[in-house]
């Protein structure tokens, strides 16, 4: 958009007489952002002329960029093409997707794969906050004694690709940047896995839909052996989430009967607090890098077992050592999401 003419500059004097920017825009027939820019020039330098610029002038100025940030705030899951169309509609400019993308990067806003996390309600956020607050001073040594576990599903074919979200660094787990999902959707092979600072546990295939008896069998045949071999039966804390199969009465009774020491009060819908989520991604990356595609589920299962055993120890240690940062970041995010009344402890 070109600058206003000298004659139109003079009419901006209407602003000094108390005329609103919106009304000035209508009188002059220029977009509101152009009028605002001209008035800003006048206020800052007592002059309405644009200062000389070296090189090719930027298409979008600071006012346009503020408008772009407002659009992103409400449409951060949209494609850059959709954002461009929205921007052009609001500003009366005609810019390209390249210009939009470049300006977003200038604003430190980038397209990132959203963190997948199930829907979470207010009470669950409060429980998350209290749990993280209780763990904020835990040492790495203490985190190493946690046995992390969960089920995961792996498919024969990789998805076409994830959607993206426009966000700034450090805001991955902000509510508006999450990709709400339903756990364990889709086909493929489901497996149970665990690990700790003592090393990898077993990877166990789950046939069909897991029920409480299936879960007890895994705990009896796999967890007890891992606890004995790695911890000599003491000094550990076993973590599992609040899935119905994990919290069934017969499961709780088995855990109490066998005196399993558990990580208490695990907050519902909080996979982002479980480092095993990142271990799944490591395993997923390894099986997708294999040169041959899987022809059937048997080949996929063989690959999962082989790659699981090949995950180096330093990957596990790095995940465990990240826990203080994960807790600190989660607390920082949740303080901004919860009211003071909600987080009384």
Buried (B, 14 or more C-beta within 10 A) or exposed (E): BEBBEEEBBEBBEBBEEEBEBEEBBEEBEBBBBBBBBBBBBBEEEEEBEEEEEEEEEBBBBEBBBEBBBEBBEEBBBBBBEEBBBBBBEBBEBEBEBEBBBBBBEEBEBBBBEBBBBBEBEEEBBBBBBBBBBEBEEEEEEEBBBBBBBBBBBBBBEEEEEEEBBBBBEEBBBBBEBBBEBEBEEEEBBBBBBBBBBBEBBBBBEBEEEBEBEBBBEBBEEBBEEBBEEBBEEEEBBBBBBBBEBBBBEEBEEBBEEEEBBBBEEBBBBBBBBBBBBBBBEBBBEBBBEEEEEBEEBEBBBEBBBEBBEEBEEEBBEEBBBBBBEBBEBBBEBBEEBBEEEEBEE
